[in-house]
Amino acid sequence: MIRAIVTDIEGTTGSIAFVHEVLFPYARRHLGDFLRRHHREDEVAKQLEATREEAGEPDADLDRLIVILEGWIHEDRKATPLKALQGMIWEAGYRAGDFTGHVYPDAAEALTRWQAAGRDLYVYSSGSVKAQQLLFGHSDLGDLTGLFAGYFDTTTGPKREAASYARIVEAIGRAPEEILFLSDVVAELDAARVAGLVTCQLVRESGMTTGDHPLAASFDEVRLDGASPDARDDRTRRTTGGHDERG
């Protein structure tokens, strides 16, 4: 029986377009000004030092760090210091009402239903825990943070490595076969399955890359027994590149 559910965000609970067309451009536009105003603050300075270390440029000054970080944004690099700094910038945007976090209504409804039924809900995303909490706390549908028992990000490990999911299992404190992982990315689902989790792929757009995991077009089709909805069968099992390069 599924006792806990871990969900991805981008392409799963919310639109991929929101991240790439709203959040990333916002962070890129505001990164330089934000760092020039806040670089002496402890938490910002900590992330800038981590950027120097990851970039292998221990003597990089502020202007050089801005160039490095802007390059990482362009590359969609899953760098922990970048994610932390983006979260700080997005927090200012959310609080100013510049945008709200996109969440599919079917996702919010199912998560609410599953929590009410006694299942523990978690998020695992390449975005920082802070960014996850901001998105769900300032979502199109209101504050949804009360649904979740915990959050995991890249500090737990890369999303395409089985060891990351083993750490999540340990943190949740349940048997892996009692935990369902939801994502739109086959490589993430493959890694979760190696760690023993039950898996289901969200296929919200035609032409997405699919593997041999149970499929669902929305959260309404997610079955907690690990089976695919009969209505989908093999209709979406076609490989055309999809969104599998996303992390």
C-alpha positions in Angstrom: 0.0 0.0 0.0 1.2 3.5 -0.9 1.8 5.4 2.4 3.8 8.4 1.0 4.0 10.2 -2.3 7.0 12.1 -3.6 6.4 14.5 -6.5 8.5 16.4 -9.0 7.4 19.9 -9.8 8.3 21.0 -13.3 6.2 19.2 -15.9 4.4 17.2 -13.1 2.6 19.5 -10.6 3.1 22.5 -12.8 3.9 23.7 -16.3 7.4 23.5 -17.7 6.8 26.8 -19.4 6.3 28.6 -16.0 9.9 27.8 -15.0 11.5 28.6 -18.4 9.3 31.5 -19.4 8.7 33.2 -16.1 11.1 32.2 -13.3 14.3 31.8 -15.1 14.0 35.1 -17.1 13.0 36.9 -13.9 16.1 35.7 -12.1 18.3 36.5 -15.0 16.9 40.0 -15.3 17.3 40.7 -11.6 20.5 38.7 -10.7 23.0 41.5 -11.2 21.1 44.2 -9.3 20.2 41.7 -6.5 23.9 40.6 -6.0 25.2 44.2 -6.1 22.7 45.2 -3.4 23.0 42.1 -1.2 26.4 40.5 -1.8 27.7 41.4 1.7 24.8 39.7 3.5 25.9 36.4 5.1 23.7 34.0 3.1 24.3 35.6 -0.2 28.1 35.8 0.5 28.0 32.1 1.4 26.5 31.2 -2.0 28.9 33.4 -3.8 31.8 31.6 -2.2 30.2 28.3 -3.2 30.0 29.6 -6.7 33.7 30.4 -6.7 34.5 26.9 -5.5 32.2 25.1 -8.1 33.5 27.3 -10.9 37.1 26.7 -9.9 37.7 30.4 -9.8 38.7 31.2 -6.1 39.6 34.8 -6.9 36.5 35.7 -9.0 35.2 39.2 -8.1 31.5 40.2 -8.0 31.3 41.1 -11.7 32.9 37.8 -12.7 30.6 35.9 -10.4 27.5 37.6 -12.1 28.8 36.5 -15.5 29.3 32.9 -14.2 25.9 32.7 -12.7 24.2 34.2 -15.7 25.9 31.6 -17.8 24.7 28.8 -15.5 21.1 30.1 -15.8 21.5 30.0 -19.6 22.8 26.4 -19.4 20.0 25.4 -17.0 22.8 24.1 -14.8 21.7 22.3 -11.6 24.2 24.1 -9.4 23.2 24.3 -5.8 24.5 27.9 -5.2 22.7 29.1 -8.3 19.5 27.5 -7.1 19.8 29.1 -3.7 20.4 32.6 -5.2 17.5 32.2 -7.6 15.3 31.3 -4.7 16.2 34.5 -3.0 15.4 36.5 -6.1 12.1 34.7 -6.7 11.1 35.3 -3.1 11.2 39.0 -3.7 9.2 38.6 -6.9 6.5 36.4 -5.2 6.2 38.8 -2.3 5.9 41.8 -4.7 3.1 40.0 -6.6 5.1 40.0 -9.8 4.0 36.4 -10.5 2.4 33.4 -8.8 3.5 29.8 -8.9 1.8 27.6 -11.5 0.1 24.5 -10.2 -2.3 22.3 -12.2 -5.7 22.2 -10.6 -5.8 18.4 -10.9 -2.5 18.2 -9.0 -3.7 20.4 -6.2 -7.0 18.4 -5.9 -5.3 15.0 -5.9 -2.7 16.1 -3.4 -5.4 17.5 -1.1 -7.3 14.2 -1.4 -4.3 12.0 -0.8 -3.3 14.0 2.3 -6.8 13.8 3.7 -6.6 10.0 3.2 -3.6 9.9 5.5 -0.7 9.8 3.0 2.4 11.8 3.6 3.4 14.1 0.7 6.9 15.3 -0.3 8.5 17.3 -3.0 11.7 16.4 -4.8 12.9 19.0 -7.3 16.1 20.4 -8.7 15.0 23.8 -7.5 16.0 24.6 -3.9 13.8 23.8 -1.0 13.2 27.5 -0.6 12.1 27.9 -4.2 9.8 24.9 -3.8 8.2 26.4 -0.7 7.8 29.8 -2.4 6.1 28.3 -5.5 3.6 26.3 -3.5 3.2 29.1 -0.9 2.4 31.7 -3.6 0.6 29.4 -6.1 -2.2 30.3 -8.5 -4.4 28.3 -6.1 -3.3 29.8 -2.9 -0.9 28.6 -0.2 -0.5 24.8 -0.6 2.5 24.4 1.7 0.3 22.8 4.3 -0.1 19.8 2.1 3.6 18.7 2.4 5.4 16.9 5.1 8.9 17.7 3.6 11.0 18.9 0.7 14.1 17.5 -1.0 16.4 19.3 -3.5 19.9 18.8 -5.0 21.5 18.7 -1.6 20.0 15.2 -1.3 21.7 14.3 -4.6 21.1 14.3 -8.4 17.7 13.3 -9.5 19.0 10.7 -11.9 20.9 8.7 -9.3 19.4 5.9 -7.4 21.4 6.8 -4.2 19.4 10.1 -4.0 16.1 8.2 -3.7 17.6 5.8 -1.2 18.4 8.8 1.0 14.8 10.1 0.5 13.5 6.7 1.6 15.7 6.8 4.7 14.5 10.3 5.5 10.9 9.5 5.1 11.3 6.3 7.2 9.1 4.0 5.2 9.8 1.0 3.1 10.5 2.0 -0.5 7.6 -0.1 -1.9 5.3 2.1 0.2 6.5 5.3 -1.6 5.2 6.5 -4.9 7.4 8.8 -7.0 5.8 11.0 -9.7 7.8 12.7 -12.4 7.6 13.5 -16.2 11.2 12.4 -16.7 12.0 8.8 -17.5 15.6 8.9 -16.2 14.4 10.1 -12.8 11.8 7.4 -12.6 14.3 4.8 -13.6 16.6 5.9 -10.7 13.7 5.9 -8.2 12.7 2.3 -9.3 16.3 1.1 -8.8 16.0 2.3 -5.2 12.8 0.3 -4.9 10.1 3.1 -5.1 6.9 2.7 -7.0 6.8 5.0 -10.0 4.4 6.8 -12.3 5.2 9.1 -15.2 3.1 12.2 -15.9 2.6 12.6 -19.6 0.9 15.9 -20.0 2.0 16.7 -23.6 1.9 14.5 -26.7 5.3 13.4 -28.0 7.0 13.1 -24.7 9.6 10.4 -24.1 8.1 7.5 -22.2 9.6 4.3 -20.8 8.1 1.3 -19.1 6.6 3.0 -16.1 2.9 3.4 -15.5 1.6 6.5 -17.3 -0.9 9.2 -16.4 -2.0 12.2 -18.3 -3.0 14.0 -15.1 -3.1 13.4 -11.4 -6.7 12.2 -11.8 -5.3 9.1 -13.7 -2.6 8.3 -11.1 -3.4 5.0 -9.5 -1.9 4.1 -6.2 -1.6 0.4 -7.0 1.2 1.1 -9.5 -0.9 0.3 -12.6 -1.4 2.3 -15.8 -4.9 3.6 -16.5 -6.5 1.3 -19.1 -7.5 4.4 -21.2 -3.9 5.3 -21.9 -2.5 1.8 -22.8 0.4 2.3 -25.2 -0.9 5.5 -26.9 1.7 7.7 -25.3 4.5 5.2 -25.4 6.4 6.8 -28.2 9.9 8.3 -28.1 10.4 11.7 -29.8 12.9 13.4 -27.5 10.4 14.9 -25.2 11.5 16.7 -22.1 14.0 14.1 -20.9 16.9 16.5 -20.9 15.4 18.4 -18.0 16.7 17.6 -14.6 
